[in-house]
Amino acid sequence: MGRPKRHLLATAAETSSPPSVLDQGHFIALVKKAEGNNLYSVELPSGKEPLLVELPSRFRSQIWIKRGGYVVVDRSAFDDRENKLGGEIVNVVREEKQWRKQAYWPAVFAKKPTYLDDSENDESTAGKMPPAEESNSGE
């Protein structure tokens, strides 16, 4: 039988608002790829190699993580272990607008504009007739 609904509500409430400060050893990371079996490949703000992190059992089948989303990763728990895991997901960023307002949000993950406004330099020909060629049919 599945977990009671109170577990789902408690997990959702825990991840809905950002903490005032991040704990020591916690980092915000960008989810690059789902590796399968509750493992995710994430990119830290330092921009180095991708890090393999594990989703704890309290989030499994309750909170879904999509590629391009953000998570809070705890690296301190896995420093002394000799395996391929580099950390554990301790929180999932759901309300991204609220999280971006926090002082600890990395500048590397600043929101980029969807459309670039370079239209002043390039003249678009969309919706225009092609230039008329002057043909000299009589000469």
Phi and psi in radians as a Rosetta constraint file:
Dihedral C 1 N 2 CA 2 C 2 CIRCULARHARMONIC -1.280 0.35
Dihedral N 2 CA 2 C 2 N 3 CIRCULARHARMONIC 2.995 0.35
Dihedral C 2 N 3 CA 3 C 3 CIRCULARHARMONIC -1.235 0.35
Dihedral N 3 CA 3 C 3 N 4 CIRCULARHARMONIC 2.637 0.35
Dihedral C 3 N 4 CA 4 C 4 CIRCULARHARMONIC -1.124 0.35
Dihedral N 4 CA 4 C 4 N 5 CIRCULARHARMONIC 2.743 0.35
Dihedral C 4 N 5 CA 5 C 5 CIRCULARHARMONIC -1.129 0.35
Dihedral N 5 CA 5 C 5 N 6 CIRCULARHARMONIC -0.425 0.35
Dihedral C 5 N 6 CA 6 C 6 CIRCULARHARMONIC -1.125 0.35
Dihedral N 6 CA 6 C 6 N 7 CIRCULARHARMONIC -0.525 0.35
Dihedral C 6 N 7 CA 7 C 7 CIRCULARHARMONIC -1.192 0.35
Dihedral N 7 CA 7 C 7 N 8 CIRCULARHARMONIC -0.718 0.35
Dihedral C 7 N 8 CA 8 C 8 CIRCULARHARMONIC -1.104 0.35
Dihedral N 8 CA 8 C 8 N 9 CIRCULARHARMONIC -0.789 0.35
Dihedral C 8 N 9 CA 9 C 9 CIRCULARHARMONIC -1.152 0.35
Dihedral N 9 CA 9 C 9 N 10 CIRCULARHARMONIC -0.659 0.35
Dihedral C 9 N 10 CA 10 C 10 CIRCULARHARMONIC -1.165 0.35
Dihedral N 10 CA 10 C 10 N 11 CIRCULARHARMONIC -0.710 0.35
Dihedral C 10 N 11 CA 11 C 11 CIRCULARHARMONIC -1.174 0.35
Dihedral N 11 CA 11 C 11 N 12 CIRCULARHARMONIC -0.728 0.35
Dihedral C 11 N 12 CA 12 C 12 CIRCULARHARMONIC -1.130 0.35
Dihedral N 12 CA 12 C 12 N 13 CIRCULARHARMONIC -0.696 0.35
Dihedral C 12 N 13 CA 13 C 13 CIRCULARHARMONIC -1.188 0.35
Dihedral N 13 CA 13 C 13 N 14 CIRCULARHARMONIC -0.617 0.35
Dihedral C 13 N 14 CA 14 C 14 CIRCULARHARMONIC -1.161 0.35
Dihedral N 14 CA 14 C 14 N 15 CIRCULARHARMONIC -0.621 0.35
Dihedral C 14 N 15 CA 15 C 15 CIRCULARHARMONIC -1.642 0.35
Dihedral N 15 CA 15 C 15 N 16 CIRCULARHARMONIC -0.066 0.35
Dihedral C 15 N 16 CA 16 C 16 CIRCULARHARMONIC -1.316 0.35
Dihedral N 16 CA 16 C 16 N 17 CIRCULARHARMONIC -0.566 0.35
Dihedral C 16 N 17 CA 17 C 17 CIRCULARHARMONIC -2.125 0.35
Dihedral N 17 CA 17 C 17 N 18 CIRCULARHARMONIC 2.523 0.35
Dihedral C 17 N 18 CA 18 C 18 CIRCULARHARMONIC -1.316 0.35
Dihedral N 18 CA 18 C 18 N 19 CIRCULARHARMONIC 2.617 0.35
Dihedral C 18 N 19 CA 19 C 19 CIRCULARHARMONIC -1.284 0.35
Dihedral N 19 CA 19 C 19 N 20 CIRCULARHARMONIC 2.800 0.35
Dihedral C 19 N 20 CA 20 C 20 CIRCULARHARMONIC -1.228 0.35
Dihedral N 20 CA 20 C 20 N 21 CIRCULARHARMONIC -0.608 0.35
Dihedral C 20 N 21 CA 21 C 21 CIRCULARHARMONIC -2.448 0.35
Dihedral N 21 CA 21 C 21 N 22 CIRCULARHARMONIC 2.651 0.35
Dihedral C 21 N 22 CA 22 C 22 CIRCULARHARMONIC -1.510 0.35
Dihedral N 22 CA 22 C 22 N 23 CIRCULARHARMONIC 2.484 0.35
Dihedral C 22 N 23 CA 23 C 23 CIRCULARHARMONIC -1.203 0.35
Dihedral N 23 CA 23 C 23 N 24 CIRCULARHARMONIC 2.858 0.35
Dihedral C 23 N 24 CA 24 C 24 CIRCULARHARMONIC -1.114 0.35
Dihedral N 24 CA 24 C 24 N 25 CIRCULARHARMONIC 2.283 0.35
Dihedral C 24 N 25 CA 25 C 25 CIRCULARHARMONIC 1.543 0.35
Dihedral N 25 CA 25 C 25 N 26 CIRCULARHARMONIC -0.021 0.35
Dihedral C 25 N 26 CA 26 C 26 CIRCULARHARMONIC -1.703 0.35
Dihedral N 26 CA 26 C 26 N 27 CIRCULARHARMONIC 2.417 0.35
Dihedral C 26 N 27 CA 27 C 27 CIRCULARHARMONIC -2.376 0.35
Dihedral N 27 CA 27 C 27 N 28 CIRCULARHARMONIC 2.590 0.35
Dihedral C 27 N 28 CA 28 C 28 CIRCULARHARMONIC -1.500 0.35
Dihedral N 28 CA 28 C 28 N 29 CIRCULARHARMONIC 2.335 0.35
Dihedral C 28 N 29 CA 29 C 29 CIRCULARHARMONIC -2.336 0.35
Dihedral N 29 CA 29 C 29 N 30 CIRCULARHARMONIC 2.666 0.35
Dihedral C 29 N 30 CA 30 C 30 CIRCULARHARMONIC -1.692 0.35
Dihedral N 30 CA 30 C 30 N 31 CIRCULARHARMONIC 2.236 0.35
Dihedral C 30 N 31 CA 31 C 31 CIRCULARHARMONIC -1.358 0.35
Dihedral N 31 CA 31 C 31 N 32 CIRCULARHARMONIC 2.111 0.35
Dihedral C 31 N 32 CA 32 C 32 CIRCULARHARMONIC -1.679 0.35
Dihedral N 32 CA 32 C 32 N 33 CIRCULARHARMONIC -0.710 0.35
Dihedral C 32 N 33 CA 33 C 33 CIRCULARHARMONIC -2.771 0.35
Dihedral N 33 CA 33 C 33 N 34 CIRCULARHARMONIC 2.468 0.35
Dihedral C 33 N 34 CA 34 C 34 CIRCULARHARMONIC -1.525 0.35
Dihedral N 34 CA 34 C 34 N 35 CIRCULARHARMONIC 2.059 0.35
Dihedral C 34 N 35 CA 35 C 35 CIRCULARHARMONIC -1.513 0.35
Dihedral N 35 CA 35 C 35 N 36 CIRCULARHARMONIC -0.227 0.35
Dihedral C 35 N 36 CA 36 C 36 CIRCULARHARMONIC 1.754 0.35
Dihedral N 36 CA 36 C 36 N 37 CIRCULARHARMONIC 2.752 0.35
Dihedral C 36 N 37 CA 37 C 37 CIRCULARHARMONIC 0.974 0.35
Dihedral N 37 CA 37 C 37 N 38 CIRCULARHARMONIC 0.760 0.35
Dihedral C 37 N 38 CA 38 C 38 CIRCULARHARMONIC 1.096 0.35
Dihedral N 38 CA 38 C 38 N 39 CIRCULARHARMONIC 0.495 0.35
Dihedral C 38 N 39 CA 39 C 39 CIRCULARHARMONIC -2.007 0.35
Dihedral N 39 CA 39 C 39 N 40 CIRCULARHARMONIC 2.442 0.35
Dihedral C 39 N 40 CA 40 C 40 CIRCULARHARMONIC -2.311 0.35
Dihedral N 40 CA 40 C 40 N 41 CIRCULARHARMONIC 2.521 0.35
Dihedral C 40 N 41 CA 41 C 41 CIRCULARHARMONIC -1.688 0.35
Dihedral N 41 CA 41 C 41 N 42 CIRCULARHARMONIC 2.142 0.35
Dihedral C 41 N 42 CA 42 C 42 CIRCULARHARMONIC -2.179 0.35
Dihedral N 42 CA 42 C 42 N 43 CIRCULARHARMONIC 2.796 0.35
Dihedral C 42 N 43 CA 43 C 43 CIRCULARHARMONIC -2.017 0.35
Dihedral N 43 CA 43 C 43 N 44 CIRCULARHARMONIC 2.193 0.35
Dihedral C 43 N 44 CA 44 C 44 CIRCULARHARMONIC -1.440 0.35
Dihedral N 44 CA 44 C 44 N 45 CIRCULARHARMONIC 2.850 0.35
Dihedral C 44 N 45 CA 45 C 45 CIRCULARHARMONIC -1.065 0.35
Dihedral N 45 CA 45 C 45 N 46 CIRCULARHARMONIC -0.408 0.35
Dihedral C 45 N 46 CA 46 C 46 CIRCULARHARMONIC -1.157 0.35
Dihedral N 46 CA 46 C 46 N 47 CIRCULARHARMONIC -0.401 0.35
Dihedral C 46 N 47 CA 47 C 47 CIRCULARHARMONIC 1.394 0.35
Dihedral N 47 CA 47 C 47 N 48 CIRCULARHARMONIC 0.227 0.35
Dihedral C 47 N 48 CA 48 C 48 CIRCULARHARMONIC -1.310 0.35
Dihedral N 48 CA 48 C 48 N 49 CIRCULARHARMONIC -2.754 0.35
Dihedral C 48 N 49 CA 49 C 49 CIRCULARHARMONIC -1.049 0.35
Dihedral N 49 CA 49 C 49 N 50 CIRCULARHARMONIC 2.702 0.35
Dihedral C 49 N 50 CA 50 C 50 CIRCULARHARMONIC -1.126 0.35
Dihedral N 50 CA 50 C 50 N 51 CIRCULARHARMONIC 2.628 0.35
Dihedral C 50 N 51 CA 51 C 51 CIRCULARHARMONIC -2.008 0.35
Dihedral N 51 CA 51 C 51 N 52 CIRCULARHARMONIC 2.374 0.35
Dihedral C 51 N 52 CA 52 C 52 CIRCULARHARMONIC -1.632 0.35
Dihedral N 52 CA 52 C 52 N 53 CIRCULARHARMONIC 2.137 0.35
Dihedral C 52 N 53 CA 53 C 53 CIRCULARHARMONIC -2.189 0.35
Dihedral N 53 CA 53 C 53 N 54 CIRCULARHARMONIC 2.774 0.35
Dihedral C 53 N 54 CA 54 C 54 CIRCULARHARMONIC -1.923 0.35
Dihedral N 54 CA 54 C 54 N 55 CIRCULARHARMONIC 2.483 0.35
Dihedral C 54 N 55 CA 55 C 55 CIRCULARHARMONIC -1.585 0.35
Dihedral N 55 CA 55 C 55 N 56 CIRCULARHARMONIC 2.106 0.35
Dihedral C 55 N 56 CA 56 C 56 CIRCULARHARMONIC -1.176 0.35
Dihedral N 56 CA 56 C 56 N 57 CIRCULARHARMONIC 2.831 0.35
Dihedral C 56 N 57 CA 57 C 57 CIRCULARHARMONIC -1.125 0.35
Dihedral N 57 CA 57 C 57 N 58 CIRCULARHARMONIC -0.450 0.35
Dihedral C 57 N 58 CA 58 C 58 CIRCULARHARMONIC -1.216 0.35
Dihedral N 58 CA 58 C 58 N 59 CIRCULARHARMONIC -0.345 0.35
Dihedral C 58 N 59 CA 59 C 59 CIRCULARHARMONIC -1.678 0.35
Dihedral N 59 CA 59 C 59 N 60 CIRCULARHARMONIC -0.335 0.35
Dihedral C 59 N 60 CA 60 C 60 CIRCULARHARMONIC -1.099 0.35
Dihedral N 60 CA 60 C 60 N 61 CIRCULARHARMONIC 2.339 0.35
Dihedral C 60 N 61 CA 61 C 61 CIRCULARHARMONIC 1.086 0.35
Dihedral N 61 CA 61 C 61 N 62 CIRCULARHARMONIC 0.245 0.35
Dihedral C 61 N 62 CA 62 C 62 CIRCULARHARMONIC -2.151 0.35
Dihedral N 62 CA 62 C 62 N 63 CIRCULARHARMONIC -0.775 0.35
Dihedral C 62 N 63 CA 63 C 63 CIRCULARHARMONIC -2.062 0.35
Dihedral N 63 CA 63 C 63 N 64 CIRCULARHARMONIC 2.210 0.35
Dihedral C 63 N 64 CA 64 C 64 CIRCULARHARMONIC -1.734 0.35
Dihedral N 64 CA 64 C 64 N 65 CIRCULARHARMONIC 2.424 0.35
Dihedral C 64 N 65 CA 65 C 65 CIRCULARHARMONIC -1.948 0.35
Dihedral N 65 CA 65 C 65 N 66 CIRCULARHARMONIC 2.220 0.35
Dihedral C 65 N 66 CA 66 C 66 CIRCULARHARMONIC -1.856 0.35
Dihedral N 66 CA 66 C 66 N 67 CIRCULARHARMONIC 2.734 0.35
Dihedral C 66 N 67 CA 67 C 67 CIRCULARHARMONIC -1.119 0.35
Dihedral N 67 CA 67 C 67 N 68 CIRCULARHARMONIC 2.342 0.35
Dihedral C 67 N 68 CA 68 C 68 CIRCULARHARMONIC 1.608 0.35
Dihedral N 68 CA 68 C 68 N 69 CIRCULARHARMONIC -0.077 0.35
Dihedral C 68 N 69 CA 69 C 69 CIRCULARHARMONIC -1.466 0.35
Dihedral N 69 CA 69 C 69 N 70 CIRCULARHARMONIC 3.072 0.35
Dihedral C 69 N 70 CA 70 C 70 CIRCULARHARMONIC -2.096 0.35
Dihedral N 70 CA 70 C 70 N 71 CIRCULARHARMONIC 2.543 0.35
Dihedral C 70 N 71 CA 71 C 71 CIRCULARHARMONIC -2.393 0.35
Dihedral N 71 CA 71 C 71 N 72 CIRCULARHARMONIC 2.800 0.35
Dihedral C 71 N 72 CA 72 C 72 CIRCULARHARMONIC -1.774 0.35
Dihedral N 72 CA 72 C 72 N 73 CIRCULARHARMONIC 2.192 0.35
Dihedral C 72 N 73 CA 73 C 73 CIRCULARHARMONIC -1.955 0.35
Dihedral N 73 CA 73 C 73 N 74 CIRCULARHARMONIC 2.377 0.35
Dihedral C 73 N 74 CA 74 C 74 CIRCULARHARMONIC -1.809 0.35
Dihedral N 74 CA 74 C 74 N 75 CIRCULARHARMONIC 1.959 0.35
Dihedral C 74 N 75 CA 75 C 75 CIRCULARHARMONIC -1.611 0.35
Dihedral N 75 CA 75 C 75 N 76 CIRCULARHARMONIC -0.322 0.35
Dihedral C 75 N 76 CA 76 C 76 CIRCULARHARMONIC -1.171 0.35
Dihedral N 76 CA 76 C 76 N 77 CIRCULARHARMONIC -0.518 0.35
Dihedral C 76 N 77 CA 77 C 77 CIRCULARHARMONIC -1.226 0.35
Dihedral N 77 CA 77 C 77 N 78 CIRCULARHARMONIC -0.406 0.35
Dihedral C 77 N 78 CA 78 C 78 CIRCULARHARMONIC -1.903 0.35
Dihedral N 78 CA 78 C 78 N 79 CIRCULARHARMONIC 0.165 0.35
Dihedral C 78 N 79 CA 79 C 79 CIRCULARHARMONIC -1.172 0.35
Dihedral N 79 CA 79 C 79 N 80 CIRCULARHARMONIC -0.666 0.35
Dihedral C 79 N 80 CA 80 C 80 CIRCULARHARMONIC -1.529 0.35
Dihedral N 80 CA 80 C 80 N 81 CIRCULARHARMONIC -0.124 0.35
Dihedral C 80 N 81 CA 81 C 81 CIRCULARHARMONIC -1.560 0.35
Dihedral N 81 CA 81 C 81 N 82 CIRCULARHARMONIC 2.512 0.35
Dihedral C 81 N 82 CA 82 C 82 CIRCULARHARMONIC -1.821 0.35
Dihedral N 82 CA 82 C 82 N 83 CIRCULARHARMONIC 1.341 0.35
Dihedral C 82 N 83 CA 83 C 83 CIRCULARHARMONIC -2.588 0.35
Dihedral N 83 CA 83 C 83 N 84 CIRCULARHARMONIC -3.084 0.35
Dihedral C 83 N 84 CA 84 C 84 CIRCULARHARMONIC -1.402 0.35
Dihedral N 84 CA 84 C 84 N 85 CIRCULARHARMONIC -0.203 0.35
Dihedral C 84 N 85 CA 85 C 85 CIRCULARHARMONIC -1.308 0.35
Dihedral N 85 CA 85 C 85 N 86 CIRCULARHARMONIC 2.372 0.35
Dihedral C 85 N 86 CA 86 C 86 CIRCULARHARMONIC -1.907 0.35
Dihedral N 86 CA 86 C 86 N 87 CIRCULARHARMONIC -0.071 0.35
Dihedral C 86 N 87 CA 87 C 87 CIRCULARHARMONIC 3.063 0.35
Dihedral N 87 CA 87 C 87 N 88 CIRCULARHARMONIC -3.106 0.35
Dihedral C 87 N 88 CA 88 C 88 CIRCULARHARMONIC -2.314 0.35
Dihedral N 88 CA 88 C 88 N 89 CIRCULARHARMONIC 2.435 0.35
Dihedral C 88 N 89 CA 89 C 89 CIRCULARHARMONIC -1.316 0.35
Dihedral N 89 CA 89 C 89 N 90 CIRCULARHARMONIC 2.137 0.35
Dihedral C 89 N 90 CA 90 C 90 CIRCULARHARMONIC -1.861 0.35
Dihedral N 90 CA 90 C 90 N 91 CIRCULARHARMONIC -0.293 0.35
Dihedral C 90 N 91 CA 91 C 91 CIRCULARHARMONIC -2.744 0.35
Dihedral N 91 CA 91 C 91 N 92 CIRCULARHARMONIC 2.620 0.35
Dihedral C 91 N 92 CA 92 C 92 CIRCULARHARMONIC -1.993 0.35
Dihedral N 92 CA 92 C 92 N 93 CIRCULARHARMONIC 2.241 0.35
Dihedral C 92 N 93 CA 93 C 93 CIRCULARHARMONIC -1.351 0.35
Dihedral N 93 CA 93 C 93 N 94 CIRCULARHARMONIC 1.959 0.35
Dihedral C 93 N 94 CA 94 C 94 CIRCULARHARMONIC -1.841 0.35
Dihedral N 94 CA 94 C 94 N 95 CIRCULARHARMONIC -0.807 0.35
Dihedral C 94 N 95 CA 95 C 95 CIRCULARHARMONIC -1.684 0.35
Dihedral N 95 CA 95 C 95 N 96 CIRCULARHARMONIC 1.411 0.35
Dihedral C 95 N 96 CA 96 C 96 CIRCULARHARMONIC -1.063 0.35
Dihedral N 96 CA 96 C 96 N 97 CIRCULARHARMONIC -0.610 0.35
Dihedral C 96 N 97 CA 97 C 97 CIRCULARHARMONIC -1.036 0.35
Dihedral N 97 CA 97 C 97 N 98 CIRCULARHARMONIC -0.781 0.35
Dihedral C 97 N 98 CA 98 C 98 CIRCULARHARMONIC -1.161 0.35
Dihedral N 98 CA 98 C 98 N 99 CIRCULARHARMONIC -0.686 0.35
Dihedral C 98 N 99 CA 99 C 99 CIRCULARHARMONIC -1.162 0.35
Dihedral N 99 CA 99 C 99 N 100 CIRCULARHARMONIC -0.670 0.35
Dihedral C 99 N 100 CA 100 C 100 CIRCULARHARMONIC -1.129 0.35
Dihedral N 100 CA 100 C 100 N 101 CIRCULARHARMONIC -0.397 0.35
Dihedral C 100 N 101 CA 101 C 101 CIRCULARHARMONIC -1.365 0.35
Dihedral N 101 CA 101 C 101 N 102 CIRCULARHARMONIC -0.237 0.35
Dihedral C 101 N 102 CA 102 C 102 CIRCULARHARMONIC -1.296 0.35
Dihedral N 102 CA 102 C 102 N 103 CIRCULARHARMONIC 2.640 0.35
Dihedral C 102 N 103 CA 103 C 103 CIRCULARHARMONIC -1.196 0.35
Dihedral N 103 CA 103 C 103 N 104 CIRCULARHARMONIC -0.469 0.35
Dihedral C 103 N 104 CA 104 C 104 CIRCULARHARMONIC -1.485 0.35
Dihedral N 104 CA 104 C 104 N 105 CIRCULARHARMONIC -0.039 0.35
Dihedral C 104 N 105 CA 105 C 105 CIRCULARHARMONIC -1.151 0.35
Dihedral N 105 CA 105 C 105 N 106 CIRCULARHARMONIC 2.225 0.35
Dihedral C 105 N 106 CA 106 C 106 CIRCULARHARMONIC -1.180 0.35
Dihedral N 106 CA 106 C 106 N 107 CIRCULARHARMONIC 2.444 0.35
Dihedral C 106 N 107 CA 107 C 107 CIRCULARHARMONIC -1.178 0.35
Dihedral N 107 CA 107 C 107 N 108 CIRCULARHARMONIC -0.411 0.35
Dihedral C 107 N 108 CA 108 C 108 CIRCULARHARMONIC -1.110 0.35
Dihedral N 108 CA 108 C 108 N 109 CIRCULARHARMONIC -0.558 0.35
Dihedral C 108 N 109 CA 109 C 109 CIRCULARHARMONIC -1.660 0.35
Dihedral N 109 CA 109 C 109 N 110 CIRCULARHARMONIC 0.431 0.35
Dihedral C 109 N 110 CA 110 C 110 CIRCULARHARMONIC -1.102 0.35
Dihedral N 110 CA 110 C 110 N 111 CIRCULARHARMONIC 2.540 0.35
Dihedral C 110 N 111 CA 111 C 111 CIRCULARHARMONIC -1.201 0.35
Dihedral N 111 CA 111 C 111 N 112 CIRCULARHARMONIC 2.271 0.35
Dihedral C 111 N 112 CA 112 C 112 CIRCULARHARMONIC -1.719 0.35
Dihedral N 112 CA 112 C 112 N 113 CIRCULARHARMONIC 2.533 0.35
Dihedral C 112 N 113 CA 113 C 113 CIRCULARHARMONIC -1.122 0.35
Dihedral N 113 CA 113 C 113 N 114 CIRCULARHARMONIC 2.521 0.35
Dihedral C 113 N 114 CA 114 C 114 CIRCULARHARMONIC -1.219 0.35
Dihedral N 114 CA 114 C 114 N 115 CIRCULARHARMONIC -0.763 0.35
Dihedral C 114 N 115 CA 115 C 115 CIRCULARHARMONIC -2.021 0.35
Dihedral N 115 CA 115 C 115 N 116 CIRCULARHARMONIC 2.335 0.35
Dihedral C 115 N 116 CA 116 C 116 CIRCULARHARMONIC -1.493 0.35
Dihedral N 116 CA 116 C 116 N 117 CIRCULARHARMONIC 2.419 0.35
Dihedral C 116 N 117 CA 117 C 117 CIRCULARHARMONIC -1.709 0.35
Dihedral N 117 CA 117 C 117 N 118 CIRCULARHARMONIC 1.292 0.35
Dihedral C 117 N 118 CA 118 C 118 CIRCULARHARMONIC -1.876 0.35
Dihedral N 118 CA 118 C 118 N 119 CIRCULARHARMONIC 0.340 0.35
Dihedral C 118 N 119 CA 119 C 119 CIRCULARHARMONIC -1.224 0.35
Dihedral N 119 CA 119 C 119 N 120 CIRCULARHARMONIC -0.357 0.35
Dihedral C 119 N 120 CA 120 C 120 CIRCULARHARMONIC -1.254 0.35
Dihedral N 120 CA 120 C 120 N 121 CIRCULARHARMONIC -0.465 0.35
Dihedral C 120 N 121 CA 121 C 121 CIRCULARHARMONIC -1.544 0.35
Dihedral N 121 CA 121 C 121 N 122 CIRCULARHARMONIC -0.658 0.35
Dihedral C 121 N 122 CA 122 C 122 CIRCULARHARMONIC -1.801 0.35
Dihedral N 122 CA 122 C 122 N 123 CIRCULARHARMONIC 2.230 0.35
Dihedral C 122 N 123 CA 123 C 123 CIRCULARHARMONIC -1.601 0.35
Dihedral N 123 CA 123 C 123 N 124 CIRCULARHARMONIC 2.114 0.35
Dihedral C 123 N 124 CA 124 C 124 CIRCULARHARMONIC -1.416 0.35
Dihedral N 124 CA 124 C 124 N 125 CIRCULARHARMONIC 2.522 0.35
Dihedral C 124 N 125 CA 125 C 125 CIRCULARHARMONIC -1.849 0.35
Dihedral N 125 CA 125 C 125 N 126 CIRCULARHARMONIC 0.181 0.35
Dihedral C 125 N 126 CA 126 C 126 CIRCULARHARMONIC -1.183 0.35
Dihedral N 126 CA 126 C 126 N 127 CIRCULARHARMONIC 2.248 0.35
Dihedral C 126 N 127 CA 127 C 127 CIRCULARHARMONIC 1.414 0.35
Dihedral N 127 CA 127 C 127 N 128 CIRCULARHARMONIC 0.144 0.35
Dihedral C 127 N 128 CA 128 C 128 CIRCULARHARMONIC -1.914 0.35
Dihedral N 128 CA 128 C 128 N 129 CIRCULARHARMONIC 2.675 0.35
Dihedral C 128 N 129 CA 129 C 129 CIRCULARHARMONIC -1.360 0.35
Dihedral N 129 CA 129 C 129 N 130 CIRCULARHARMONIC 2.597 0.35
Dihedral C 129 N 130 CA 130 C 130 CIRCULARHARMONIC -1.175 0.35
Dihedral N 130 CA 130 C 130 N 131 CIRCULARHARMONIC 2.688 0.35
Dihedral C 130 N 131 CA 131 C 131 CIRCULARHARMONIC -1.102 0.35
Dihedral N 131 CA 131 C 131 N 132 CIRCULARHARMONIC 2.429 0.35
Dihedral C 131 N 132 CA 132 C 132 CIRCULARHARMONIC -1.385 0.35
Dihedral N 132 CA 132 C 132 N 133 CIRCULARHARMONIC 2.311 0.35
Dihedral C 132 N 133 CA 133 C 133 CIRCULARHARMONIC -1.568 0.35
Dihedral N 133 CA 133 C 133 N 134 CIRCULARHARMONIC 2.376 0.35
Dihedral C 133 N 134 CA 134 C 134 CIRCULARHARMONIC -1.523 0.35
Dihedral N 134 CA 134 C 134 N 135 CIRCULARHARMONIC 2.029 0.35
Dihedral C 134 N 135 CA 135 C 135 CIRCULARHARMONIC -1.840 0.35
Dihedral N 135 CA 135 C 135 N 136 CIRCULARHARMONIC 2.383 0.35
Dihedral C 135 N 136 CA 136 C 136 CIRCULARHARMONIC -1.728 0.35
Dihedral N 136 CA 136 C 136 N 137 CIRCULARHARMONIC 1.504 0.35
Dihedral C 136 N 137 CA 137 C 137 CIRCULARHARMONIC -1.336 0.35
Dihedral N 137 CA 137 C 137 N 138 CIRCULARHARMONIC -0.383 0.35
Dihedral C 137 N 138 CA 138 C 138 CIRCULARHARMONIC -1.682 0.35
Dihedral N 138 CA 138 C 138 N 139 CIRCULARHARMONIC -0.184 0.35
